[in-house]
């Protein structure tokens, strides 16, 4: 049984033990404190033989002492008591009964019961009372210059068929101003006639034949609608954002964190913060780098398909989700907490159950896969090209070999070759950036659990680094940037080629690691520069430096 499954029963057992011991302690706790306890013995010779027992007289005669001393003993005990105060702070902090206040004793018991109640609420409220089985929603996935992917979930059979329509909103606005004669009428894109539990009532729909860098609005017959802007032509910048090309990236969402008994069990405060800046920056899309759910925090309640599906539904059912999805396409990468912490067991259980909703809710509307049947993706938009890695499905186990082992791989042979081919390829005209998107950090500078990052796969990392430096040193004028998450703290790193090598320092790649969107943050730094130790295997494998950008 996983340790996380033991926590609530253990808490309840400890509470029951506490309540019994508290009752016993309360019944035996005195309201007084002993300050002093003195015992006085006073001896007095009385001279009265009649008061002496005969046994004492006989013993005295047997010892040759005919006279019996006649004494009187007076024993007096003096106890000084002080009435104790309520000791409120001590009672609340220790959980022990107050020696003088029934009120504070009751308060400290109620505090402990309340804390256990909040643990129970956090663990069980959402899974059992907010399963989101009736969730109906639509969201934008990958939007290219001519297409838009839309994910639709509709469990209500009465809403079928679902008709999809769309219109050109730029044309509509121009027409209302008397400027354009473009067609701004609503057009039918088709209909959805069947949804089933097999896909958790989801379907991916593609709007086709769209114009680049144009605002559109789609509408569904089940009352879902949204607006979006298609991507500009490859190599160009959108005219809708003042000459800027903007996108977001982050990772890690734990719903209802930090815990509050007064907030919705499916709330995501990080969404609330993102919503504030989303419209200002007018981002083209969100690159979400994994841990969209935390299946094992605070407690794994199962490893079947329905348990994983419920987690996805609950995030999309969050009252804070609409504000961050409206008009913003979301593109997803897989990481460990969608499966299990630090996942490195390829496609063994529970991977098949975990990726069922991952495919239905995410990859179905992601950019095109690099090749059929794989779970890594690539696309080009505006002035940038992207390669979205899968760092979980294909990796060798973390503990299978040393980080410098020649055969240890995070990507697998095929994905590595596809990545290197993408890096070597000449980009289309106007594309000036290549973004390598990794769920885990590429730098070696993270000091906690570095084996789960690229710091545990140094040989493969070096091959990729050298390919990046080749791009940076080429006359194409293309820069390479790595985007990563997972660490729950921010870091920017310059990946510098070795001095005196074939690559100039200008060929350096840059990594931005950014997370979490809504999870705990690490209150102390676990990242600092680490040059390879001279004479070690690390030094022989890791050429170049990982410099922190300050």
N, C-alpha and C positions, 0 to 999 in steps of 0.2 A: 504493500500500500504506500503511495507517495506520501512524503512527510506533510505536504499541504493538506491532505485529507484528514490528518490526525488533529489538526489545530483546533477546529471548533469543538469536537467532543472532549478534547483535553481541557479546553477552557471551561466548558460546562462542568466537568468533573471537579476541577479546581474550585469553581464557584460553590458547588455543593459542599465540598470539604470546608471551605472558608466559612460558609453560613453556620455549619454545625459548630466549628471551633469558636466562632464569634459568639454564639449563644452561650456556650459553656464559659467562655471568658467573661462575658457580660454578667452572668449570674454570680461569679466569684470575685469580681472586681470590687474592692472596697472604696467608698468615697473619701476615706481618711488616709492620711500618710503618717506613719510613725516617725516622730522626730527624735524621741529619746525613750529608753526603757531602762529604769534603774531598779535594782533589787537591794534593799537594806535589811540586815539581820542584826537585831538588838538582843544582847544576852544580859539577864538580870538574875543575881543570886537572891533567892526568896527565903532560905532558912526554914523551910517548911518540909519535914521528912514525910509527912503524911501524903504529900503529893507525888512521892517517888514510887514507881511500880516496884512490887516485891521482887521481881526477877532482877532488877538492877541492884537492889540491896543484897540479894544472895550472891551475885557476881562480885560485888565489892568485898564481901566477907571472904569469899574464896580466894581472892587475890591478896588477903592479909590486910586489907584496908577497911577498917571497921566503920569509917566515916564516909558518908555518901554526900557528895557535893549536890547542893540543891540550887538549880538554875532554871530560869525561864527564858525561852527564845521567842522573839517577836519578829516575824518576817513581814516586810512591807515592800510592795512593788508599785512603782510610780511610772505611768506611761503618759508621755506627752504626745498628743495627736494634733494634726493640722488638717482641716478640711481642704480637700483638693479642688482646684479649679476645673473648668470644663476641658482645658487643653485642646482647644478646637483644631489648631493647625496640626498638632501631633496626631490627633485622632483621624483627621482627613488624610494625611500623608501616609500614615502607617496602616490604616484600616482596622485598628484596634478600638475596643469600646472606650468611650469617654468615662472617666471615673466619677464624674459628677453631673453629666448632662445627658439625659435620655434623647434630647433633640439631636445633639451632635452624633451620638451613636447611631441613630436612625439615618442621619444624613450620610455618614460614611458607608453604611450598608447600601443605601440607595445608589451612591456613586458607583460602587463596584458592580452592582446589578445592572446599572445603566450602561457601564462600559462593556460588559459582556453582551448586553442587548444590542449595542451598536455594532459589535463584532458580528453577531448573528445577522443583523440587518444588512451589513455590508456584504457578507458572504452569500446569503440566501434570498434576499429581497428581489433583486433583479432576475436571477435565474428562474425563480418560481412564480413571481407575480408580474414580470414584465418580459415575457418571452417573445413578444412582438410577432406572434404568428399571423396577425391580421395586417401587418405592415404593408402599405401600398405606397410606392414611391418611384421616382425616375431620377436618374442622374446622368451627367455628361461623363463620358470616358474620353478616349483619344479623339481629338479634332484635328484633321489635316487641312490642307488648303482647299480640298474639294469634297470631303466627307466629314461626318460627325457620328461617332458611336454613342448610343444611348442605352443605358441599362434600365430595364423596366421590371418592377415586381408588382404583381397583382394577384392575390390569392382569392379574390371574390369572383366566382364564376359568372355572376350576374353582369359583370362589367364587360365580358367578352361578347363580340370581338372588340378589340381596342383599335380605334382608328387613329392614325398618325398624320398630322398635317404640319406644314411649315410655311413660312413666308419670309421674304427679304425685307428686313426692317430698315435697312439703309434706304432702299427704294421707297418704302412707305414714308419715311421722314422727309426725303427729298421731294416726293410727290406732294405732300401736304404743304411744302414750302413753295411749290410751283417750279421746282428746279429740274426734276428728272421725269422721264416717261417710262422708266424701267417698270417691269411687272412687279407689283407689290401685293398681288392677290394671294390668298391662301391656296396651297397646293396639297393634294393628297399624296402621301409617301407610301401608303399601304396600310395593312391592318394585321393584327395579331389575333389569330383565331383560337389558339390553344395554349394553355399553360398548365403545368402539372407539378406534382410534388417531386418528380424526378430531378428537376432543377431548382427546387425550392420556390417554384412559381416565378422564376426569373427568365428573362429573355434579352438578348442583345439585338438591337435594331440599328441599322446603318442608314443615315440620310446621305444620299449620293447626288452628284451633279451640282454641287454648290460652287460658289465663286470664291476665290481667295480674298482674304482680308475684308470680309463682309459680315455684317451683323444679321443674324437670322433668329427667328423665334419658332420654336416647335410647340405643338399642343397635342395632348392626348385626349381621347374621348372620356377617360376616367378622371378628368380634372387635374392633370399634371401638365405643367408647361414651364418653359424657361427660355432665356435668350443666350446667345453665344456669338462669338466672333470667330470665323474660320481663320486658320493660320495664314500668314502672308506667303507669297511664293518663296520657294527655297532660295535662300541667299538675300532676301529682302527683309525690311523692317516694317511692321504694321504702321499704317497711317493713323490708327485709332489711339495711339498711346504716346503722342508727342515725340516720335522718333526713338522711343525706348523699347527694348525687348526684355520683358520681365517674366520670370517664373519663380514659383516657390519650391522649396524642398524642405522636408522634415521627416520625422519618424516617431514611433512610439506613442500609442494612445491607450491609456488605462481609464476607462469610464469611471465616473464618480470618485475621482481623485483630485485633490485631497478630499477625504471623506467629510461629509456634513450631513447630519440627520435632517437638515432643513432643505436640502437640495434634491432635485429629482434623481432617482437611482440610476438613470441613464445619462446624466448630465456630463458634459465634457468642457470644463472651464477653458481649456486651451482653444477650443473652437470659438469661444466668445472673444478671446483676444485676437485670433486670426481674423474674425469677421470685422473687427475695427479697422484693420489695415488693408483688407482685401480689395475693397473698392478704390482705395486711394492709389494703390500700385497698379491696378488693372492688369494683373498677371495673366499670361497666356494659359498657364496650366499649373497644377500642383504635382510635383514628383514626390510620391510618398514612399519612403525607403524601408518599409516593413514595420512589423509589430503593430498592425492595425488593430489587432485584438491581443489580449493577454489571457490565453486559455488557462494558464496555470497560476494566475495571481488574482485574488489571494488564495483560491483553492480550485484545483481541477475537479470538476463535478462529473467528468466522464471523458471517454476518448472515442465516442462513436460519432457518426456523421451529424446527427441532430444536435449534439452538444456544440460542435464547431459551427454549424449553421446558425444556431441561436446567437452565438457571439457576434457574428457579422450583422444579423438582423438588429440586434440591440444597439450597435454603434450607429447604424443607419436610422434607427428609430429615436435616437437622441433628440431632445427638443432643440439642441444647439446645432444639429447637422444642417438644416436648411440654409442657415445664414452663410455657411462656408462652402456650400455646393452650388449655390445660385450663380450661374454664369461662369463657373470655374470648373474646367475639366480636371478630373483626378486620374493620375496614372500611377500604377502600383508595382512595387518590388516585394518579393517574399523575404521574410527573415524568420528567426527562430521561434518567437512567441506565437506565431500563427500555427506552430507545430508543437514544440516543446523547447524548454530552455536549452540554449547552446546546441541546437540540433545538428548532428553530424552522422546520422545513421541512414543516409540516402532515402530509399523509398520503402523502408520497413515500417511496420505499424508504430505510431498512429498516422504516418504520413499520408496514406491513401484517404483516410477520413478527413484529415486536415485540409488537403488540397481540393476536396470536393467543393466547398463553398468558395475557396480561393479562386477556382476557375469560374464558377458561376457568377460571382459578384465582381471579380476583378479582371482576370485575364481575358474574359469574353469581350471586354470593351477596351482592352489595352492596345497599344500600337502592335503592328504585325510582329509575330515571332520571327526570329532570325531564320529558322528552318522549321519545318513541320514537326510537331510533337515535342518541341523543347519549351522551356519555361524562362527563356531570356529573350529580350526584345531590342529592336533598334528602330530609330526614326530620325528624320531630319526636319527641322522646322526653323524657318527664318535663317538667321546667321549661324546656326549651331546644329551639330549632329550628336546623337545620344546613343549609348550602348548600355542597356539595363541588364546587369549581371544577375544570375541566380547563384548565390554563394552558399546555398544549403543543400540542394538536391544532389549535387555531383561531388561534394568534397569527401576526401579521406577523413576518417575520424581524427579528432584533435590529438588524441593520445597514441595514435597508431605509429608515429615516428617523430623524431626530432624535427624542429622547425627547419633545419638545414638539409633534411633528407632530399635527395635528388628526385625521388619519385612521388613525394607528397604533393597533393594537388587539392586546391579549393574548387576549381572550375571544371575539372575533368578535361580530357584531351580534346574533345570536339569543341567545347565552349571556348577553351583557350585559343585554339586555332582560329575560330570565328572572330574572337576579339582582336587577335593580332592582325588578321586580314583586314578587319575594319579600320584599325589604326593605320595600316600601311596604305590603305586606299586613298586615292586623290579625291578630295571633297568637291562637291559642285561649286561652281562659281559663286562667290559671295559668302560662302560658309567659312567662318574664321575661328570657330571653336569646336573642339571635340570633348564631350563630357562622358566620362566613364562613371557609371552610377553603380555603387557598391553598397549593399546594406550594412556591411561592417567596415571599419576604418582601414585604410590602405597603409597609413603610416605605422612605424614600429614604436612610436612614442607613447602609446598607452601602456600603463604599468599594471593595471588590474585586469586579469583574465585576458592577457594579450594573445594567448594561444588560440582564442576564438576569432581573432582578427587576422589580417594579413601578416602580422608579426609571427604567426605560427606556421606560415607557408612561404618562407623567404626565397626559396629557389624560383618558384613560379612567379612570385612578386617581382624578382629581379628581371625576369624575362619581359614582363609587362612594362616595367620601368624603362628598360632600354628601348623598347618599342615606342614609348611615349617620348623619350628624349630624341629619338630619330625624327619623330614628327616635329618636335620643337626646333630641331636644327635644320629642317628642310627649308628650301626657299619658298614654300607655299604660304608662309606667314600664318600658320595655324597653331593656336595654343591648345594645350591639353589640361583639362581640369577634372579632378576626381571629386565626386559628391558622395558623402557617406553619412551614416547616422549611428544608432545603437548605443552610444556611450553615455547619454544623458548629460552631456556637457559639450560646449562648443570648443572647436580648435581649428586653426588655420595653419597649414603646413606647406612649406616650399620643399619640393622633392628635387634636390639639387644633384646633378651628375658629378662624378668624381673629378677632382682637380687633375689637370694634365691628361685627361682622356680625350676621346674623339669628339665629345659633345661640349659646346660652349656653355657657360653658366646661363645664357639666355634660353637654353633649351629646357630649363627646369619646368616641371609640371607643378600644379598647385592643387591642394586638397582642402575642401571645406567640409568639416564634419559638424552636423547640426542636429540636435535632438535634446529633449523630447518635445513633442507637441503637447502632450498631457500625461506626464508621469513624474516620478520623483526626480529631482535634480541632485547631482553629487555635490555636497557642500564643500568639498575640498578637491584640489586639483589632483587628478590621477594621470596627467599628461605632462611630460617634460622631455626635452631633447635627450636622445640616447645615441651617441656615436657608437659604431660597432667596436667591440672590445678587441684590441689588437692581439693577434695571435690566436683568436678563437675561430670556430667555424663560421660564426656570424660575420666576422670581419672578412673572411674569404668569400662569402656569398653576397653580402650586402654592400655593394659599391655605391658610393654617393652618400649624401646626408639628408636627414629629415629635419629641416630647420623650422622652428616655430615662428610664425609670422606674428609679430607683436603689434 
